[in-house]
Amino acid sequence: MMITGKLFRDAVISGANNISNQRQAVDELNVFPVPDGDTGTNMSMTIGNALAEMKKASDAVGAGDAAKAVASAMLRGARGNSGVILSLIFRGLSKGLAGKTEADAKALSEAFKLGVDAAYKSVMKPTEGTILTVAREAYENTVSLGVEGGDAAEFLKAYIAEAEKTLEKTPEMLPALKKAGVVDAGGRGLIVILEGMMQVIGGGSIIEAQDAVKPVGPVAVAAAATGSSEEITFAYCTEFIVLKKQGAKDATALRAFLETIGDCVVVVDDDEIIKVHVHSNHPGKAIEEGLKFGELTKMKIENMREQHNNIIKADEAAQTNRKAPVPPEKDVGFVAVAAGAGVEALFCDLGVDNVVRGGQTMNPSTEDILEAIGQTPAHNVFVLPNNKNIIMAAEQAVKLADRNVCVLQSRTIPQGISAMMAYDPDSDFKTNRSGMTDALGRVQSGQITFAVRDSEYDGHKIKQGEILAMDNGKIVFTEADVTKAMVKLTKRLVNGSSSFITVIYGSDVSDEDANEAYEKLRAKISDNIDIVLVNGGQPVYYYIISVE
């Protein structure tokens, strides 16, 4: 059997719908307990970017032309490392099928080989036990079936079977997967897409999408990727702190009640307070139950459906109003990825021309970054991704840009800030590239966030809702109190050569709490070290800490 362009077109639609339907299950395979479990969502949004192209392609389209259109759309829509690797695999398929009206087993095998090679080349230090291994071993174990004139459907069926075998072995390749009792999320996502394609190529009908995944623009958050507002079962996000009364019952009783009225329940307590978070349709019931345990403070209720619809509207406007590149007017310009009004303003104050809104849980696409580059009126543009999961998407934009672009490997907001402070307007591009890169290693980065699931990571047993302290991306301890965690982590980051600390507080920290935390930190840190407190307004992270 040969794969025609029409068959390839329908197969891609089916594959995109299949990963859309299963994206949450793939997301949940992520082992890192911080709020970044978005592999399935990123892969779904990446291939979903090709749906419009495929739906308008005619039945007469050739296999090569269909594959080219898919690869181009996926490259621009790639989000996160998993999305970029997926787009590169399909780019290989495009190169292998170039000029062909139909594809046999040999063409498909050679195309997968090109995709595997491209994906491996894109990763500086490939880690085995990931989507890379799944794609490579599936090719290696089916290469004998890739014969000229061979049945393409049988080849793809065998490729998927071999991919499944490798996926089952990934926990033996990566200890973190084994400890969590899961397989690699990216590898699973790839198989889900190929299974959706196989259903069509094998003679079945296109898998229908259960709900649409909206492409999330640079101003949106990952929650917007969960489809229509009707998909949000519980409308109200309710948060409050209970000041425990004498003789209050154990907080597990409060958790048990909240789990009967909603989901996303987080209940963390110590001797004096209980911190509560729940999604439900009856916030009043949560508050009334909380009152049984003591007085309430810092209550917050938000309508998630309303927020969701506003995000979707903003995203649709962004997608239909892409801006054409502006002509260069100066030698050097800057693009940074950041979230939170205060953090964005901080980068602008340091000389950044354009900020792409994004970061943890909200990875911008290659096209979002490319547009920002195009809107920077400079011959040479430095890009600061400020997140390890955005670097690959930024690097793909380099190949599409109409000007010289250098992606600096900034993995955190503090690294991005340090790089901007190291820029010397009197030096040339090459000298600044070297100097700004060196600056990345001179800053210590800390983050205070929360655990989204029970897990064991790097020897730490972590419970959902616990406060996580991260030292340069590595979880180093957990706490029940945000302020205590911030002070303790900052002290850990400080060494004998430290002279300056910047503490950036997020949207979930009040000005009052931030100032109180600042005073507690000031009392613990030498007077010889300057401390600056900044209202960053960032999501996900209660605090981002920079020590230089």
WOMO-V75292 format. One record per residue. N is the residue number from 1. RES is the residue in three letters. BURIAL is # if it has 24 or more other ideal C-beta (glycine too) atoms within 12 Angstrom, else .. Layout:
BEGIN
N;RES;BURIAL / N;RES;BURIAL
END
This chain:
BEGIN
1;MET;. / 2;MET;# / 3;ILE;# / 4;THR;# / 5;GLY;# / 6;LYS;# / 7;LEU;# / 8;PHE;# / 9;ARG;# / 10;ASP;# / 11;ALA;# / 12;VAL;# / 13;ILE;# / 14;SER;# / 15;GLY;# / 16;ALA;# / 17;ASN;# / 18;ASN;# / 19;ILE;# / 20;SER;# / 21;ASN;# / 22;GLN;# / 23;ARG;# / 24;GLN;# / 25;ALA;# / 26;VAL;# / 27;ASP;# / 28;GLU;# / 29;LEU;# / 30;ASN;# / 31;VAL;# / 32;PHE;# / 33;PRO;# / 34;VAL;# / 35;PRO;# / 36;ASP;# / 37;GLY;# / 38;ASP;# / 39;THR;# / 40;GLY;# / 41;THR;# / 42;ASN;# / 43;MET;# / 44;SER;# / 45;MET;# / 46;THR;# / 47;ILE;# / 48;GLY;# / 49;ASN;# / 50;ALA;# / 51;LEU;# / 52;ALA;# / 53;GLU;# / 54;MET;# / 55;LYS;. / 56;LYS;. / 57;ALA;# / 58;SER;. / 59;ASP;. / 60;ALA;. / 61;VAL;# / 62;GLY;# / 63;ALA;# / 64;GLY;# / 65;ASP;# / 66;ALA;# / 67;ALA;# / 68;LYS;# / 69;ALA;# / 70;VAL;# / 71;ALA;# / 72;SER;# / 73;ALA;# / 74;MET;# / 75;LEU;# / 76;ARG;# / 77;GLY;# / 78;ALA;# / 79;ARG;# / 80;GLY;# / 81;ASN;# / 82;SER;# / 83;GLY;# / 84;VAL;# / 85;ILE;# / 86;LEU;# / 87;SER;# / 88;LEU;# / 89;ILE;# / 90;PHE;# / 91;ARG;# / 92;GLY;# / 93;LEU;# / 94;SER;# / 95;LYS;# / 96;GLY;# / 97;LEU;# / 98;ALA;. / 99;GLY;. / 100;LYS;# / 101;THR;. / 102;GLU;# / 103;ALA;# / 104;ASP;# / 105;ALA;# / 106;LYS;# / 107;ALA;# / 108;LEU;# / 109;SER;# / 110;GLU;# / 111;ALA;# / 112;PHE;# / 113;LYS;# / 114;LEU;# / 115;GLY;# / 116;VAL;# / 117;ASP;# / 118;ALA;# / 119;ALA;# / 120;TYR;# / 121;LYS;. / 122;SER;# / 123;VAL;# / 124;MET;. / 125;LYS;. / 126;PRO;. / 127;THR;. / 128;GLU;. / 129;GLY;# / 130;THR;# / 131;ILE;# / 132;LEU;# / 133;THR;# / 134;VAL;# / 135;ALA;# / 136;ARG;# / 137;GLU;# / 138;ALA;# / 139;TYR;# / 140;GLU;. / 141;ASN;# / 142;THR;# / 143;VAL;# / 144;SER;. / 145;LEU;# / 146;GLY;# / 147;VAL;. / 148;GLU;. / 149;GLY;. / 150;GLY;# / 151;ASP;# / 152;ALA;# / 153;ALA;# / 154;GLU;# / 155;PHE;# / 156;LEU;# / 157;LYS;# / 158;ALA;# / 159;TYR;# / 160;ILE;# / 161;ALA;. / 162;GLU;# / 163;ALA;# / 164;GLU;# / 165;LYS;. / 166;THR;# / 167;LEU;# / 168;GLU;# / 169;LYS;# / 170;THR;# / 171;PRO;# / 172;GLU;. / 173;MET;# / 174;LEU;# / 175;PRO;. / 176;ALA;# / 177;LEU;# / 178;LYS;. / 179;LYS;. / 180;ALA;# / 181;GLY;. / 182;VAL;# / 183;VAL;# / 184;ASP;# / 185;ALA;# / 186;GLY;# / 187;GLY;# / 188;ARG;# / 189;GLY;# / 190;LEU;# / 191;ILE;# / 192;VAL;# / 193;ILE;# / 194;LEU;# / 195;GLU;# / 196;GLY;# / 197;MET;# / 198;MET;# / 199;GLN;# / 200;VAL;# / 201;ILE;# / 202;GLY;# / 203;GLY;. / 204;GLY;. / 205;SER;. / 206;ILE;# / 207;ILE;# / 208;GLU;. / 209;ALA;# / 210;GLN;. / 211;ASP;. / 212;ALA;# / 213;VAL;# / 214;LYS;# / 215;PRO;# / 216;VAL;# / 217;GLY;# / 218;PRO;# / 219;VAL;# / 220;ALA;# / 221;VAL;# / 222;ALA;# / 223;ALA;# / 224;ALA;# / 225;ALA;# / 226;THR;# / 227;GLY;# / 228;SER;. / 229;SER;# / 230;GLU;. / 231;GLU;# / 232;ILE;# / 233;THR;. / 234;PHE;# / 235;ALA;# / 236;TYR;# / 237;CYS;# / 238;THR;# / 239;GLU;# / 240;PHE;# / 241;ILE;# / 242;VAL;# / 243;LEU;. / 244;LYS;# / 245;LYS;. / 246;GLN;. / 247;GLY;. / 248;ALA;. / 249;LYS;. / 250;ASP;. / 251;ALA;# / 252;THR;. / 253;ALA;. / 254;LEU;# / 255;ARG;# / 256;ALA;. / 257;PHE;# / 258;LEU;# / 259;GLU;. / 260;THR;. / 261;ILE;# / 262;GLY;# / 263;ASP;. / 264;CYS;# / 265;VAL;# / 266;VAL;# / 267;VAL;# / 268;VAL;# / 269;ASP;# / 270;ASP;. / 271;ASP;. / 272;GLU;. / 273;ILE;# / 274;ILE;# / 275;LYS;# / 276;VAL;# / 277;HIS;# / 278;VAL;# / 279;HIS;# / 280;SER;# / 281;ASN;. / 282;HIS;. / 283;PRO;# / 284;GLY;. / 285;LYS;. / 286;ALA;# / 287;ILE;# / 288;GLU;. / 289;GLU;# / 290;GLY;# / 291;LEU;. / 292;LYS;. / 293;PHE;# / 294;GLY;# / 295;GLU;. / 296;LEU;# / 297;THR;. / 298;LYS;# / 299;MET;# / 300;LYS;. / 301;ILE;# / 302;GLU;# / 303;ASN;. / 304;MET;# / 305;ARG;# / 306;GLU;. / 307;GLN;# / 308;HIS;# / 309;ASN;# / 310;ASN;. / 311;ILE;# / 312;ILE;# / 313;LYS;. / 314;ALA;. / 315;ASP;# / 316;GLU;. / 317;ALA;. / 318;ALA;# / 319;GLN;# / 320;THR;. / 321;ASN;. / 322;ARG;. / 323;LYS;. / 324;ALA;. / 325;PRO;. / 326;VAL;. / 327;PRO;. / 328;PRO;. / 329;GLU;. / 330;LYS;. / 331;ASP;. / 332;VAL;# / 333;GLY;# / 334;PHE;# / 335;VAL;# / 336;ALA;# / 337;VAL;# / 338;ALA;# / 339;ALA;# / 340;GLY;# / 341;ALA;. / 342;GLY;# / 343;VAL;# / 344;GLU;# / 345;ALA;. / 346;LEU;# / 347;PHE;# / 348;CYS;. / 349;ASP;. / 350;LEU;# / 351;GLY;# / 352;VAL;# / 353;ASP;# / 354;ASN;# / 355;VAL;# / 356;VAL;# / 357;ARG;# / 358;GLY;# / 359;GLY;# / 360;GLN;# / 361;THR;# / 362;MET;# / 363;ASN;# / 364;PRO;# / 365;SER;# / 366;THR;# / 367;GLU;# / 368;ASP;# / 369;ILE;# / 370;LEU;# / 371;GLU;# / 372;ALA;# / 373;ILE;# / 374;GLY;# / 375;GLN;# / 376;THR;# / 377;PRO;# / 378;ALA;# / 379;HIS;. / 380;ASN;# / 381;VAL;# / 382;PHE;# / 383;VAL;# / 384;LEU;# / 385;PRO;# / 386;ASN;# / 387;ASN;# / 388;LYS;# / 389;ASN;# / 390;ILE;# / 391;ILE;# / 392;MET;# / 393;ALA;# / 394;ALA;# / 395;GLU;# / 396;GLN;# / 397;ALA;# / 398;VAL;# / 399;LYS;# / 400;LEU;# / 401;ALA;# / 402;ASP;. / 403;ARG;# / 404;ASN;. / 405;VAL;# / 406;CYS;# / 407;VAL;# / 408;LEU;# / 409;GLN;# / 410;SER;# / 411;ARG;# / 412;THR;# / 413;ILE;# / 414;PRO;# / 415;GLN;# / 416;GLY;# / 417;ILE;# / 418;SER;# / 419;ALA;# / 420;MET;# / 421;MET;# / 422;ALA;# / 423;TYR;# / 424;ASP;. / 425;PRO;. / 426;ASP;. / 427;SER;. / 428;ASP;. / 429;PHE;# / 430;LYS;. / 431;THR;. / 432;ASN;# / 433;ARG;# / 434;SER;. / 435;GLY;# / 436;MET;# / 437;THR;# / 438;ASP;. / 439;ALA;# / 440;LEU;# / 441;GLY;. / 442;ARG;# / 443;VAL;# / 444;GLN;# / 445;SER;# / 446;GLY;# / 447;GLN;# / 448;ILE;# / 449;THR;# / 450;PHE;# / 451;ALA;# / 452;VAL;# / 453;ARG;# / 454;ASP;. / 455;SER;# / 456;GLU;# / 457;TYR;# / 458;ASP;. / 459;GLY;. / 460;HIS;# / 461;LYS;. / 462;ILE;# / 463;LYS;# / 464;GLN;# / 465;GLY;# / 466;GLU;# / 467;ILE;# / 468;LEU;# / 469;ALA;# / 470;MET;# / 471;ASP;# / 472;ASN;# / 473;GLY;# / 474;LYS;# / 475;ILE;# / 476;VAL;# / 477;PHE;# / 478;THR;# / 479;GLU;# / 480;ALA;# / 481;ASP;# / 482;VAL;# / 483;THR;# / 484;LYS;# / 485;ALA;# / 486;MET;# / 487;VAL;# / 488;LYS;# / 489;LEU;# / 490;THR;# / 491;LYS;# / 492;ARG;# / 493;LEU;# / 494;VAL;# / 495;ASN;. / 496;GLY;. / 497;SER;. / 498;SER;# / 499;SER;. / 500;PHE;# / 501;ILE;# / 502;THR;# / 503;VAL;# / 504;ILE;# / 505;TYR;# / 506;GLY;# / 507;SER;# / 508;ASP;# / 509;VAL;# / 510;SER;. / 511;ASP;. / 512;GLU;. / 513;ASP;# / 514;ALA;# / 515;ASN;. / 516;GLU;. / 517;ALA;# / 518;TYR;# / 519;GLU;. / 520;LYS;# / 521;LEU;# / 522;ARG;. / 523;ALA;. / 524;LYS;. / 525;ILE;# / 526;SER;. / 527;ASP;. / 528;ASN;. / 529;ILE;# / 530;ASP;. / 531;ILE;# / 532;VAL;# / 533;LEU;# / 534;VAL;# / 535;ASN;# / 536;GLY;# / 537;GLY;# / 538;GLN;# / 539;PRO;# / 540;VAL;# / 541;TYR;# / 542;TYR;# / 543;TYR;# / 544;ILE;# / 545;ILE;# / 546;SER;# / 547;VAL;# / 548;GLU;#
END
